[in-house]
Amino acid sequence: MGKKAAKSTKKFASSGQLQKVITARRKHQQIKKKITNKKSAKDGKSKTRPVVSKNDDADEEEEEEEDIAPSSKPAAKGKKRMTVDDFLSGGFMDDSEGEEADEDGEEPESGEENEDGDEESFADDESFGEVDEFDEEGETHLEELSKLAEKDPEFYKYLQENDQELLNFNLNAEAPEDDEDEEMQADEDDPMGETQTPILTKAILRSWQNSLLKHRSLRALRKLLIAFRSAAHMNEDGQALAWSIDNSSVYNKLITTALKYTPVILEHHAPSKSLPNGKFKPPTQTAKLKALQKMILSYFQNVIHLLSQLTDNETLKLAITESAKIVPYIISSRKAVKAYLKKCLELWSSAEDSIRIAAFLAIRKLASSTDESIIDSVLKGTYLSFVRSSKSTSVHTLPSINLMKNSASEVFSLDPAASYQHAFGYIRQLAIHLRNSMKVKTKEAYKHVYNWQYIHCLDFWSIVLARACDAAVENEAGKENELKPLIYPLVQVSLGAIKLIPNGRSYPFHLHVIRSLLHLTRHTHTYVPISPYLIPILTSTLAPSSRPKASTLRPLDLEVQIRVPQQYLKTRIYSEGLIEEAVYLLAEWLASPAVHGSVAFPEIVVPIVVMLRKGVKAAKTGGGSGAAKDLGLVKGLLERIEESAKWVEQKRRNVVLAPNKLEEVREWETALVAKVEESPLAKYVKVQRKTRERRRKLVDKARQGEDEILDD
């Protein structure tokens, strides 16, 4: 074969550019032959040039030399110019990939196939071609390129005009020899003359892992991500894949390696910046990062595509968790952010709990960006996904809806300024629905308010404001949260929804809204007048006119009801559940810091005590079997309220308080709030809360079949 090829010649062959050069020369040759044949036909010549066949390789090479590299001036004395024949007949042809494919000219040009057919999709080689520039920063290839310019100036000129990327290619960055041998052995042609896709093996994958761990090699990362694309689009029609994977363990190892190693390598070469407020900035734009950008985007699109295909929960969770670490590098691509957010929201609203949490953390990572447009998209998408998922509620879907409420409220607490605009608009939307229902007063209009979505939205905004405007957090920060002005309109909308339909069948709806307001009161220490909406429930249920009847129906779960079924009306089982729930919520409200921690607590409870005593007296005179349990609950609450009122009076007896000493009053109330847990009412609520939690756990176990007997 002649003398051994130079290192630069081998590198040129292994760079993948040889195929382009040969294809371009053959196209040029065919065009020239067509022109010559046409001229010969016009001149009436019978002798035409023969069509080149695949077997005429020697003649083809001679003509290529004449067409593309014609003879130039004689070289300087003592210097021998490298001709195209010398180049094509070099020793590298025995070691290059796809030898027969190059001779036949049947391989498509690199970058011809697009991944998704859009502006942000790239072919494998096109996506990762520039990465090797930065793989090894030792010696450069300028000296070898200058020698090529001296030896073959015409070929060097051709490269300048048609393949500038090759001139920028790092010829000194050598891949591991084991890698090359395995890839070339896997890329041999089949007997039919068609190129086979190389098969990925564990040995190849292990060599890439060693390069990534020891050298943080970008060349190895490029090869790994090209193989990752093949795994993501495996068994899909119309996809030109660089690797074939015929082993499930290799497939799993490849997916895991790409997901875990890629963030580490990117953080090593282009670290992102974390700000003190928890947000992040994308990495500084450098030449290296610019070259990595196409590779990162292509990898990220393949991850999004893979998320729709994975069925194993552990792998899916890993993919979401590791892809969230790539977010700082793709934040400039609006299309990639939009697709990723859409997929994460889909998983957050429909997958199992562990996947939901991982998807939420990815959404939270997007919301931690300093880009306001991305934050707006995250907030809007999160709220709308939550609303769609809360359309129907049952004992099975309620835990997942509560998970979405709590997680989404955290996203809205990250940036109060951006959240205010969305919260104001959506609370206003709830108010408009309420106003329309109040004006029209029809059954269809009432349905716009009396539905699960409306209740969950009120509860969600109560959770958001309770988290953002928590009294303890504001005391530490020393200032009020920007969302605090929204507490008043939300309370007004909630109380208006309770007043819309004040009949007995709507009491479960009223209790849902009261629970939301109670949560808001407990955390923000804002006084909300809830007692006027709880006392009527107790007095109307205890009234002699609503004498309950016996029933064999099972207890009604008020947490998953907004309207009482007709068969439960005026039954003993419904009355008991209603009174028990109303008594507990009233006790919770009275024991909250905003009420019990007030200097006016003894005066606040006076009308409550009067109304409850009146209701108890009416129930006693009316009689009726089974009323003893209900009366016992109300009497017990009355006793604790009176004891707590005396407790507060005793605390303020030795203190001089006056309207002109508001600062002293606030200091005294702050000290009282710290001791509220010692009051008789707070102790009563604590016992009731533990009893309810224990009963709820037993009911859940019985529902799941873990326990057949419910002990008292």
C-alpha positions as CSV (number, residue, x, y, z in Angstrom):
1,M,0.0,0.0,0.0
2,G,3.1,2.3,0.1
3,K,4.5,4.1,3.0
4,K,2.6,4.4,6.3
5,A,0.1,7.3,6.4
6,A,0.8,10.3,8.5
7,K,-1.0,11.0,11.7
8,S,-2.8,14.0,10.1
9,T,-4.0,11.7,7.3
10,K,-5.5,9.2,9.7
11,K,-7.1,12.0,11.7
12,F,-8.7,13.4,8.6
13,A,-10.1,10.0,7.8
14,S,-11.4,9.4,11.3
15,S,-13.0,12.9,11.5
16,G,-15.8,11.8,9.2
17,Q,-15.0,14.4,6.5
18,L,-13.5,12.0,4.0
19,Q,-17.0,10.9,2.9
20,K,-18.0,14.5,2.1
21,V,-14.9,15.0,0.0
22,I,-15.3,11.9,-2.0
23,T,-19.0,12.5,-2.6
24,A,-18.4,16.1,-3.6
25,R,-15.7,15.0,-6.1
26,R,-17.9,12.3,-7.7
27,K,-20.8,14.8,-8.1
28,H,-18.4,17.2,-9.8
29,Q,-17.1,14.4,-12.0
30,Q,-20.7,13.3,-13.0
31,I,-21.7,16.8,-13.9
32,K,-18.6,17.3,-16.1
33,K,-19.3,14.0,-17.9
34,K,-22.8,15.1,-18.7
35,I,-21.6,18.4,-20.1
36,T,-18.9,16.5,-22.2
37,N,-21.5,14.1,-23.5
38,K,-23.8,16.9,-24.5
39,K,-21.0,18.7,-26.4
40,S,-20.1,15.4,-28.2
41,A,-23.7,14.9,-29.2
42,K,-23.9,18.4,-30.7
43,D,-20.7,18.0,-32.6
44,G,-22.0,14.7,-34.1
45,K,-19.4,12.6,-32.5
46,S,-20.3,9.0,-32.1
47,K,-17.7,8.3,-29.5
48,T,-18.9,9.3,-26.0
49,R,-17.2,8.9,-22.6
50,P,-18.3,5.7,-20.8
51,V,-20.3,5.9,-17.7
52,V,-18.2,5.1,-14.6
53,S,-19.2,2.0,-12.8
54,K,-18.5,1.0,-9.2
55,N,-15.7,-1.2,-10.4
56,D,-13.7,1.4,-12.2
57,D,-12.1,2.8,-9.1
58,A,-8.6,3.3,-10.6
59,D,-10.0,5.3,-13.6
60,E,-12.2,7.2,-11.2
61,E,-9.4,8.3,-9.0
62,E,-7.4,9.5,-12.0
63,E,-10.2,11.5,-13.4
64,E,-10.9,13.0,-9.9
65,E,-7.3,14.1,-9.8
66,E,-7.6,15.8,-13.2
67,D,-11.0,17.4,-12.4
68,I,-10.5,18.7,-8.8
69,A,-6.7,18.9,-8.5
70,P,-5.3,19.9,-11.9
71,S,-1.5,20.2,-12.3
72,S,-0.1,23.4,-10.9
73,K,3.4,24.9,-10.9
74,P,6.2,22.6,-10.2
75,A,6.9,22.3,-6.5
76,A,10.1,23.6,-5.0
77,K,13.2,21.5,-5.4
78,G,13.5,18.8,-2.7
79,K,9.8,19.0,-1.9
80,K,7.3,16.4,-3.2
81,R,3.7,17.5,-3.4
82,M,1.0,15.1,-2.1
83,T,-1.4,14.2,-4.9
84,V,-5.0,13.0,-4.5
85,D,-3.8,9.5,-5.5
86,D,-1.3,9.5,-2.7
87,F,-4.0,10.7,-0.3
88,L,-6.7,8.2,-1.3
89,S,-4.2,5.3,-1.4
90,G,-2.8,6.0,2.0
91,G,-2.6,3.4,4.7
92,F,-5.4,4.9,6.7
93,M,-8.0,3.3,4.4
94,D,-7.5,-0.1,6.1
95,D,-8.4,1.4,9.5
96,S,-11.2,3.8,8.6
97,E,-14.8,3.3,9.3
98,G,-17.2,2.5,6.4
99,E,-14.5,1.6,3.7
100,E,-16.9,0.0,1.2
101,A,-19.5,2.7,1.9
102,D,-17.1,5.3,0.9
103,E,-16.2,3.5,-2.3
104,D,-19.8,2.9,-3.3
105,G,-20.9,6.5,-2.4
106,E,-24.2,5.3,-1.0
107,E,-23.9,6.9,2.4
108,P,-25.9,10.2,2.9
109,E,-24.0,13.3,3.7
110,S,-23.7,14.3,7.4
111,G,-26.4,16.5,8.7
112,E,-28.8,15.5,5.9
113,E,-31.4,14.0,8.3
114,N,-33.1,16.3,10.8
115,E,-34.2,15.1,14.2
116,D,-37.6,16.8,14.4
117,G,-37.6,18.9,11.2
118,D,-37.5,22.3,13.0
119,E,-35.0,25.0,13.5
120,E,-33.7,23.6,16.8
121,S,-33.2,20.0,15.7
122,F,-29.9,18.8,14.5
123,A,-28.3,15.7,13.0
124,D,-25.9,13.9,15.3
125,D,-22.6,14.9,13.7
126,E,-23.9,18.4,13.0
127,S,-24.9,18.8,16.6
128,F,-21.7,17.7,18.2
129,G,-19.1,18.4,15.5
130,E,-17.6,21.5,17.2
131,V,-17.2,20.0,20.6
132,D,-13.9,18.3,19.9
133,E,-12.2,21.7,19.5
134,F,-12.2,22.0,23.3
135,D,-11.6,18.4,24.2
136,E,-7.8,18.7,24.7
137,E,-6.2,22.1,25.1
138,G,-2.6,21.0,24.6
139,E,-1.1,21.0,21.1
140,T,-3.0,22.5,18.1
141,H,-3.2,21.4,14.5
142,L,-2.1,24.7,13.0
143,E,1.3,23.3,12.1
144,E,-0.2,20.3,10.3
145,L,-2.6,22.5,8.4
146,S,0.2,24.8,7.3
147,K,2.1,21.7,6.0
148,L,-1.1,20.7,4.1
149,A,-1.2,24.1,2.5
150,E,2.4,23.7,1.4
151,K,2.1,20.1,0.1
152,D,-1.3,20.4,-1.6
153,P,-2.4,24.1,-1.9
154,E,-5.3,23.3,-4.2
155,F,-6.8,20.8,-1.8
156,Y,-6.3,23.3,1.0
157,K,-8.1,25.9,-1.0
158,Y,-10.9,23.5,-1.6
159,L,-11.3,22.9,2.1
160,Q,-11.4,26.6,2.8
161,E,-14.2,27.1,0.3
162,N,-16.3,24.0,1.0
163,D,-15.5,22.6,4.5
164,Q,-14.3,25.4,6.8
165,E,-15.4,23.2,9.8
166,L,-12.7,20.7,9.0
167,L,-10.0,23.3,9.2
168,N,-11.2,24.1,12.7
169,F,-11.2,20.5,13.8
170,N,-8.8,19.5,16.5
171,L,-6.6,16.8,14.9
172,N,-4.5,16.3,18.0
173,A,-7.4,15.2,20.2
174,E,-7.1,11.4,19.9
175,A,-9.9,9.1,21.0
176,P,-9.0,6.0,23.0
177,E,-7.6,3.3,20.8
178,D,-9.9,0.7,22.2
179,D,-12.9,2.8,21.3
180,E,-11.7,3.2,17.7
181,D,-10.9,-0.5,17.3
182,E,-14.3,-1.6,18.6
183,E,-16.3,1.0,16.6
184,M,-14.4,0.1,13.4
185,Q,-14.9,-3.6,14.0
186,A,-18.6,-3.0,14.6
187,D,-18.9,-0.8,11.5
188,E,-17.7,-3.4,8.9
189,D,-19.8,-3.9,5.8
190,D,-22.1,-6.8,5.3
191,P,-21.7,-9.2,2.4
192,M,-24.4,-7.4,0.4
193,G,-22.4,-4.2,0.2
194,E,-24.7,-2.3,2.6
195,T,-23.4,-0.6,5.7
196,Q,-24.5,-2.1,9.0
197,T,-25.2,0.1,12.0
198,P,-22.5,-0.6,14.7
199,I,-23.7,-2.4,17.8
200,L,-23.1,-0.7,21.1
201,T,-21.4,-3.0,23.7
202,K,-20.6,-2.7,27.3
203,A,-16.9,-2.4,26.6
204,I,-17.4,0.7,24.4
205,L,-19.7,2.2,27.1
206,R,-17.1,1.5,29.8
207,S,-14.4,3.2,27.8
208,W,-16.6,6.3,27.5
209,Q,-17.3,6.2,31.2
210,N,-13.5,6.1,32.0
211,S,-12.8,9.1,29.7
212,L,-15.7,11.1,31.3
213,L,-14.6,10.3,34.9
214,K,-10.8,10.7,34.5
215,H,-10.5,13.4,31.9
216,R,-14.0,15.0,31.7
217,S,-13.7,14.4,28.0
218,L,-16.0,16.3,25.7
219,R,-15.2,13.9,22.9
220,A,-16.4,11.0,25.0
221,L,-19.5,13.0,26.0
222,R,-20.2,13.6,22.3
223,K,-20.1,9.9,21.5
224,L,-22.2,9.1,24.5
225,L,-24.9,11.6,23.6
226,I,-25.0,10.3,20.0
227,A,-25.6,6.8,21.4
228,F,-28.2,8.3,23.7
229,R,-30.1,9.7,20.8
230,S,-30.1,6.2,19.2
231,A,-31.6,4.8,22.4
232,A,-34.3,7.5,22.6
233,H,-35.4,7.0,19.0
234,M,-34.9,3.3,18.8
235,N,-37.5,1.3,16.9
236,E,-38.9,4.4,15.2
237,D,-39.4,4.7,11.5
238,G,-37.5,7.2,9.5
239,Q,-34.7,7.7,12.0
240,A,-31.1,7.5,10.9
241,L,-29.4,6.1,14.1
242,A,-25.7,5.9,14.7
243,W,-25.8,2.9,17.0
244,S,-27.8,-0.3,17.3
245,I,-28.6,-1.6,20.8
246,D,-29.7,-5.2,21.0
247,N,-29.3,-5.8,24.8
248,S,-31.6,-4.5,27.5
249,S,-28.8,-4.2,30.1
250,V,-26.7,-2.1,27.7
251,Y,-29.7,0.1,27.0
252,N,-30.4,0.7,30.7
253,K,-26.7,1.3,31.3
254,L,-26.5,3.8,28.4
255,I,-29.6,5.7,29.6
256,T,-28.3,5.9,33.2
257,T,-24.8,6.9,32.2
258,A,-26.0,9.7,29.9
259,L,-28.4,11.1,32.5
260,K,-26.0,11.0,35.4
261,Y,-22.7,12.0,33.7
262,T,-23.9,14.8,31.4
263,P,-24.7,17.3,34.2
264,V,-21.4,16.6,35.8
265,I,-19.4,17.2,32.6
266,L,-21.3,20.4,31.8
267,E,-20.8,21.8,35.3
268,H,-17.1,21.1,35.0
269,H,-16.7,22.9,31.7
270,A,-19.3,25.6,32.1
271,P,-20.5,26.0,35.7
272,S,-23.8,27.8,36.3
273,K,-24.3,30.6,38.9
274,S,-26.5,30.3,42.0
275,L,-27.8,33.6,43.6
276,P,-28.3,34.1,47.3
277,N,-32.1,34.3,46.9
278,G,-32.3,30.8,45.5
279,K,-32.5,31.7,41.8
280,F,-29.8,30.9,39.2
281,K,-28.2,32.6,36.3
282,P,-27.2,30.7,33.1
283,P,-23.5,30.1,32.6
284,T,-21.4,32.9,31.1
285,Q,-21.3,32.7,27.3
286,T,-17.8,31.6,26.2
287,A,-16.5,30.1,23.0
288,K,-16.6,26.6,24.7
289,L,-20.2,27.0,25.8
290,K,-21.2,28.3,22.3
291,A,-19.8,25.1,20.8
292,L,-21.5,23.0,23.4
293,Q,-24.9,24.7,22.9
294,K,-26.1,22.6,20.0
295,M,-25.1,19.4,21.7
296,I,-26.9,20.3,24.9
297,L,-30.1,21.3,23.1
298,S,-30.1,18.1,21.1
299,Y,-29.6,16.0,24.2
300,F,-32.3,17.9,26.1
301,Q,-34.8,17.3,23.2
302,N,-33.9,13.6,23.3
303,V,-34.6,13.5,27.1
304,I,-38.0,15.1,26.6
305,H,-38.8,12.6,23.9
306,L,-37.6,9.7,26.2
307,L,-39.9,10.9,29.1
308,S,-42.9,10.0,27.0
309,Q,-41.6,6.4,26.4
310,L,-40.3,5.3,29.8
311,T,-42.5,3.0,31.8
312,D,-40.1,2.1,34.6
313,N,-40.8,4.5,37.5
314,E,-37.2,4.5,38.8
315,T,-35.8,5.4,35.4
316,L,-38.5,8.0,34.8
317,K,-37.7,9.6,38.1
318,L,-34.0,9.6,37.4
319,A,-34.6,11.2,34.0
320,I,-36.7,14.0,35.5
321,T,-34.3,14.6,38.3
322,E,-31.1,14.7,36.2
323,S,-32.7,16.7,33.4
324,A,-33.6,19.4,35.8
325,K,-29.9,20.0,36.3
326,I,-29.5,20.9,32.6
327,V,-32.1,23.6,32.9
328,P,-29.6,26.5,33.3
329,Y,-28.0,25.5,30.0
330,I,-31.2,25.5,27.9
331,I,-32.9,28.5,29.4
332,S,-32.2,30.6,26.3
333,S,-34.2,28.2,24.1
334,R,-37.9,29.1,24.5
335,K,-39.0,26.1,22.5
336,A,-37.1,23.6,24.7
337,V,-38.3,25.3,27.9
338,K,-41.9,25.2,26.7
339,A,-41.7,21.5,25.7
340,Y,-40.0,20.5,29.0
341,L,-42.5,22.5,31.1
342,K,-45.5,20.9,29.3
343,K,-44.1,17.4,29.9
344,C,-43.3,18.1,33.6
345,L,-46.8,19.5,34.2
346,E,-48.3,16.4,32.6
347,L,-46.4,14.1,34.9
348,W,-47.0,16.4,37.9
349,S,-50.8,16.2,37.5
350,S,-51.2,12.5,36.5
351,A,-48.3,10.3,37.7
352,E,-47.7,8.5,41.0
353,D,-46.5,10.5,44.0
354,S,-42.8,9.9,43.7
355,I,-42.9,11.0,40.0
356,R,-45.1,13.9,40.9
357,I,-42.6,15.2,43.4
358,A,-39.7,14.8,41.0
359,A,-41.6,16.6,38.2
360,F,-42.5,19.4,40.7
361,L,-38.9,19.9,41.6
362,A,-38.1,20.3,37.9
363,I,-40.9,22.8,37.6
364,R,-39.5,24.6,40.6
365,K,-36.1,24.7,39.0
366,L,-37.6,26.5,36.0
367,A,-39.4,28.9,38.2
368,S,-36.0,29.7,39.9
369,S,-34.8,31.3,36.7
370,T,-34.2,35.1,36.6
371,D,-36.1,35.3,33.3
372,E,-39.5,36.8,34.0
373,S,-41.1,35.3,30.9
374,I,-40.2,31.8,32.0
375,I,-41.5,32.5,35.5
376,D,-44.8,33.7,34.1
377,S,-45.2,30.6,31.9
378,V,-44.5,28.3,34.9
379,L,-47.0,30.1,37.2
380,K,-49.7,30.1,34.6
381,G,-49.1,26.5,33.5
382,T,-49.0,25.3,37.1
383,Y,-52.3,26.9,38.1
384,L,-54.2,25.8,35.0
385,S,-52.9,22.2,35.3
386,F,-54.1,22.2,38.9
387,V,-57.5,23.5,38.0
388,R,-58.0,20.9,35.2
389,S,-57.0,18.1,37.7
390,S,-59.5,19.2,40.4
391,K,-62.6,18.9,38.3
392,S,-63.8,15.9,40.2
393,T,-63.0,14.9,43.7
394,S,-63.3,11.5,45.5
395,V,-61.6,9.8,48.4
396,H,-59.1,8.4,45.9
397,T,-58.2,11.7,44.1
398,L,-58.3,14.0,47.1
399,P,-54.7,13.2,48.3
400,S,-53.2,13.9,44.9
401,I,-55.2,17.2,44.6
402,N,-53.9,18.2,48.1
403,L,-50.4,17.3,47.0
404,M,-50.8,19.6,43.9
405,K,-52.1,22.4,46.1
406,N,-49.2,22.3,48.5
407,S,-46.5,22.0,45.9
408,A,-48.0,24.7,43.6
409,S,-48.3,27.1,46.5
410,E,-44.5,26.8,46.9
411,V,-43.9,27.8,43.3
412,F,-46.1,30.9,43.8
413,S,-44.1,31.8,46.9
414,L,-40.8,32.0,45.1
415,D,-41.4,35.4,43.4
416,P,-44.1,37.4,45.2
417,A,-43.9,40.2,42.6
418,A,-44.6,37.9,39.7
419,S,-47.1,35.9,41.6
420,Y,-49.1,39.0,42.6
421,Q,-50.2,39.6,39.0
422,H,-51.4,36.1,38.5
423,A,-53.0,35.8,41.9
424,F,-54.9,39.1,41.5
425,G,-56.2,38.1,38.1
426,Y,-57.4,34.6,39.1
427,I,-59.0,35.8,42.4
428,R,-60.8,38.5,40.3
429,Q,-62.0,35.7,38.0
430,L,-63.5,33.9,41.0
431,A,-65.2,37.1,42.1
432,I,-66.7,37.6,38.6
433,H,-68.2,34.1,38.7
434,L,-69.7,34.8,42.1
435,R,-71.1,38.2,41.0
436,N,-72.8,36.6,37.9
437,S,-74.3,33.9,40.0
438,M,-75.7,36.4,42.5
439,K,-77.2,38.5,39.6
440,V,-78.8,35.7,37.6
441,K,-79.9,33.4,40.5
442,T,-80.6,30.3,38.5
443,K,-79.6,26.7,39.0
444,E,-77.2,26.9,36.1
445,A,-75.6,30.1,37.3
446,Y,-75.2,28.6,40.8
447,K,-73.2,25.7,39.3
448,H,-70.4,28.2,38.3
449,V,-69.7,28.6,42.0
450,Y,-71.0,25.4,43.6
451,N,-68.5,23.0,42.0
452,W,-65.2,21.4,43.0
453,Q,-63.0,23.6,40.9
454,Y,-64.3,26.7,42.6
455,I,-63.8,25.2,46.1
456,H,-60.3,24.0,45.3
457,C,-59.3,27.4,43.8
458,L,-60.4,29.2,47.0
459,D,-58.5,26.7,49.1
460,F,-55.5,27.0,46.9
461,W,-55.2,30.7,47.2
462,S,-55.8,30.5,50.9
463,I,-52.8,28.1,51.1
464,V,-50.7,30.4,48.9
465,L,-51.4,33.5,51.0
466,A,-51.0,31.5,54.2
467,R,-47.5,30.4,53.1
468,A,-46.4,33.7,51.7
469,C,-47.8,35.9,54.5
470,D,-47.1,33.7,57.5
471,A,-46.7,35.8,60.6
472,A,-43.5,34.1,61.8
473,V,-41.9,34.6,58.4
474,E,-42.8,38.2,58.2
475,N,-41.5,38.9,61.7
476,E,-38.1,37.4,60.7
477,A,-38.0,39.4,57.4
478,G,-39.1,42.5,59.2
479,K,-41.6,43.5,56.4
480,E,-44.9,42.5,54.9
481,N,-45.1,40.2,51.9
482,E,-46.2,41.7,48.6
483,L,-49.2,39.3,48.5
484,K,-50.7,40.4,51.7
485,P,-53.1,42.9,50.1
486,L,-54.9,40.0,48.4
487,I,-56.1,38.5,51.7
488,Y,-59.0,40.9,52.0
489,P,-60.5,40.3,48.5
490,L,-60.1,36.5,48.9
491,V,-61.9,36.6,52.2
492,Q,-64.7,38.7,50.7
493,V,-65.1,36.2,47.8
494,S,-65.1,33.3,50.2
495,L,-67.8,34.7,52.5
496,G,-69.9,35.7,49.5
497,A,-69.8,32.1,48.2
498,I,-71.1,30.9,51.6
499,K,-74.0,33.4,51.5
500,L,-75.0,32.4,47.9
501,I,-77.1,29.4,49.0
502,P,-77.7,29.2,52.8
503,N,-79.9,26.1,52.9
504,G,-79.1,22.8,54.6
505,R,-78.0,20.8,51.6
506,S,-75.2,23.3,51.0
507,Y,-73.7,23.0,54.4
508,P,-70.8,20.8,53.2
509,F,-69.8,23.5,50.7
510,H,-69.9,26.1,53.6
511,L,-67.6,23.9,55.7
512,H,-65.1,23.6,52.9
513,V,-64.8,27.4,52.5
514,I,-64.6,27.8,56.3
515,R,-61.7,25.3,56.5
516,S,-59.9,27.4,53.9
517,L,-60.5,30.6,55.8
518,L,-59.5,28.9,59.1
519,H,-56.1,27.9,57.6
520,L,-55.6,31.4,56.4
521,T,-56.4,32.9,59.8
522,R,-54.2,30.4,61.7
523,H,-51.1,31.3,59.7
524,T,-51.4,35.0,58.9
525,H,-53.0,35.9,62.3
526,T,-55.6,37.8,60.4
527,Y,-59.0,38.1,62.1
528,V,-61.8,36.7,59.8
529,P,-65.4,36.6,61.2
530,I,-66.1,32.9,60.8
531,S,-68.5,32.3,63.8
532,P,-71.5,34.0,62.1
533,Y,-71.4,31.2,59.5
534,L,-70.9,28.3,61.9
535,I,-73.4,29.2,64.6
536,P,-76.4,28.9,62.2
537,I,-75.3,25.4,61.3
538,L,-75.3,24.3,64.9
539,T,-78.6,26.1,65.9
540,S,-80.5,24.9,62.9
541,T,-79.4,21.3,63.4
542,L,-80.3,21.4,67.1
543,A,-83.7,23.0,66.5
544,P,-86.7,20.9,67.4
545,S,-88.2,21.5,63.9
546,S,-85.4,19.5,62.4
547,R,-86.0,16.4,64.5
548,P,-83.7,13.8,62.8
549,K,-85.0,10.4,61.9
550,A,-83.2,7.0,62.2
551,S,-81.4,5.7,59.2
552,T,-79.1,2.7,58.3
553,L,-77.0,4.8,55.9
554,R,-73.3,4.8,56.3
555,P,-71.6,8.0,57.7
556,L,-71.3,10.7,55.2
557,D,-67.7,11.9,54.5
558,L,-68.1,15.7,54.4
559,E,-64.6,16.2,53.0
560,V,-65.6,14.7,49.6
561,Q,-69.1,16.2,49.4
562,I,-70.3,19.7,48.4
563,R,-74.0,19.0,48.3
564,V,-75.8,16.5,50.6
565,P,-77.6,13.7,48.8
566,Q,-81.3,13.8,49.2
567,Q,-81.6,10.5,51.2
568,Y,-79.3,11.9,53.9
569,L,-81.4,15.0,54.7
570,K,-82.9,15.1,58.2
571,T,-81.3,11.8,59.2
572,R,-79.5,11.1,62.5
573,I,-76.3,10.1,60.8
574,Y,-76.0,13.3,58.9
575,S,-76.9,15.5,61.9
576,E,-74.3,13.9,64.1
577,G,-71.6,14.3,61.5
578,L,-72.6,17.9,60.8
579,I,-72.6,19.0,64.5
580,E,-69.3,17.3,65.2
581,E,-67.6,19.0,62.3
582,A,-69.1,22.4,63.1
583,V,-68.2,22.2,66.8
584,Y,-64.6,21.3,65.9
585,L,-64.2,24.1,63.4
586,L,-65.6,26.6,65.8
587,A,-63.2,25.5,68.5
588,E,-60.3,25.7,66.0
589,W,-61.3,29.2,65.1
590,L,-61.6,30.4,68.7
591,A,-58.2,28.8,69.6
592,S,-56.4,30.5,66.7
593,P,-53.9,33.2,67.6
594,A,-55.8,35.9,65.8
595,V,-58.9,35.3,68.1
596,H,-57.6,33.7,71.3
597,G,-54.5,35.9,71.3
598,S,-56.6,39.1,71.2
599,V,-57.0,41.3,74.2
600,A,-60.8,41.3,73.5
601,F,-61.2,37.6,73.5
602,P,-63.7,37.6,76.5
603,E,-65.9,40.1,74.7
604,I,-65.6,38.3,71.3
605,V,-67.1,35.0,72.7
606,V,-70.1,36.7,74.5
607,P,-72.5,36.5,71.4
608,I,-71.2,33.0,70.6
609,V,-72.0,31.7,74.2
610,V,-75.4,33.4,74.1
611,M,-76.4,31.8,70.8
612,L,-75.2,28.3,71.7
613,R,-76.9,28.4,75.1
614,K,-80.1,29.4,73.4
615,G,-79.8,26.5,70.9
616,V,-79.1,24.0,73.6
617,K,-82.1,25.1,75.6
618,A,-84.4,24.8,72.6
619,A,-83.1,21.3,71.9
620,K,-83.8,20.2,75.5
621,T,-87.4,21.5,75.4
622,G,-88.0,20.0,72.0
623,G,-86.8,16.6,73.2
624,G,-86.2,13.8,70.7
625,S,-84.3,10.6,70.9
626,G,-80.6,10.5,70.2
627,A,-80.0,14.2,70.9
628,A,-77.9,13.6,74.0
629,K,-74.7,13.1,72.0
630,D,-75.1,16.3,70.0
631,L,-76.0,18.3,73.1
632,G,-72.9,16.8,74.9
633,L,-70.6,18.1,72.2
634,V,-72.0,21.6,72.3
635,K,-72.0,21.8,76.1
636,G,-68.4,20.6,76.2
637,L,-67.4,23.4,73.8
638,L,-69.4,26.0,75.9
639,E,-67.5,25.0,79.0
640,R,-64.1,25.3,77.4
641,I,-65.0,28.7,75.9
642,E,-66.0,30.1,79.2
643,E,-62.9,28.7,80.9
644,S,-60.7,30.3,78.3
645,A,-62.4,33.6,78.6
646,K,-61.7,33.6,82.4
647,W,-58.1,32.6,81.6
648,V,-57.6,35.6,79.4
649,E,-59.3,37.9,81.9
650,Q,-56.9,36.7,84.6
651,K,-53.9,37.4,82.3
652,R,-55.0,41.0,81.7
653,R,-56.2,41.8,85.2
654,N,-52.8,43.2,86.4
655,V,-52.1,45.1,83.2
656,V,-53.2,48.7,82.5
657,L,-54.3,48.8,78.9
658,A,-55.9,51.7,77.1
659,P,-56.8,52.8,73.5
660,N,-54.0,55.4,73.6
661,K,-51.4,52.7,74.4
662,L,-51.6,50.6,71.2
663,E,-47.9,49.6,71.2
664,E,-48.2,48.2,74.7
665,V,-51.4,46.4,73.7
666,R,-49.6,44.8,70.8
667,E,-46.7,43.7,72.9
668,W,-49.1,42.2,75.5
669,E,-50.9,40.3,72.7
670,T,-47.7,39.0,71.3
671,A,-46.8,37.6,74.7
672,L,-50.3,36.1,75.0
673,V,-50.0,34.3,71.6
674,A,-46.9,32.5,72.9
675,K,-49.0,31.1,75.8
676,V,-52.2,30.3,73.9
677,E,-51.4,26.6,73.8
678,E,-51.8,26.5,77.6
679,S,-55.4,27.7,77.5
680,P,-58.3,25.3,78.2
681,L,-59.7,25.7,74.8
682,A,-56.4,25.0,73.1
683,K,-55.9,21.8,75.1
684,Y,-59.5,20.8,74.1
685,V,-58.7,21.4,70.4
686,K,-55.5,19.4,70.7
687,V,-57.3,16.3,72.0
688,Q,-60.0,16.6,69.4
689,R,-57.4,16.9,66.6
690,K,-55.6,13.8,67.7
691,T,-58.9,11.8,67.9
692,R,-59.9,12.9,64.4
693,E,-56.5,12.0,63.0
694,R,-56.6,8.6,64.6
695,R,-60.1,8.0,63.2
696,R,-59.1,9.1,59.7
697,K,-56.2,6.7,59.7
698,L,-58.4,3.8,60.7
699,V,-60.9,4.7,58.0
700,D,-58.1,4.8,55.4
701,K,-56.9,1.4,56.4
702,A,-60.4,0.0,56.3
703,R,-60.9,1.4,52.8
704,Q,-57.7,-0.2,51.6
705,G,-58.5,-3.5,53.2
706,E,-55.7,-3.5,55.8
707,D,-58.1,-3.6,58.7
708,E,-61.5,-5.1,58.8
709,I,-62.5,-3.9,62.3
710,L,-62.6,-0.2,63.4
711,D,-61.8,0.1,67.0
712,D,-63.1,3.1,69.0
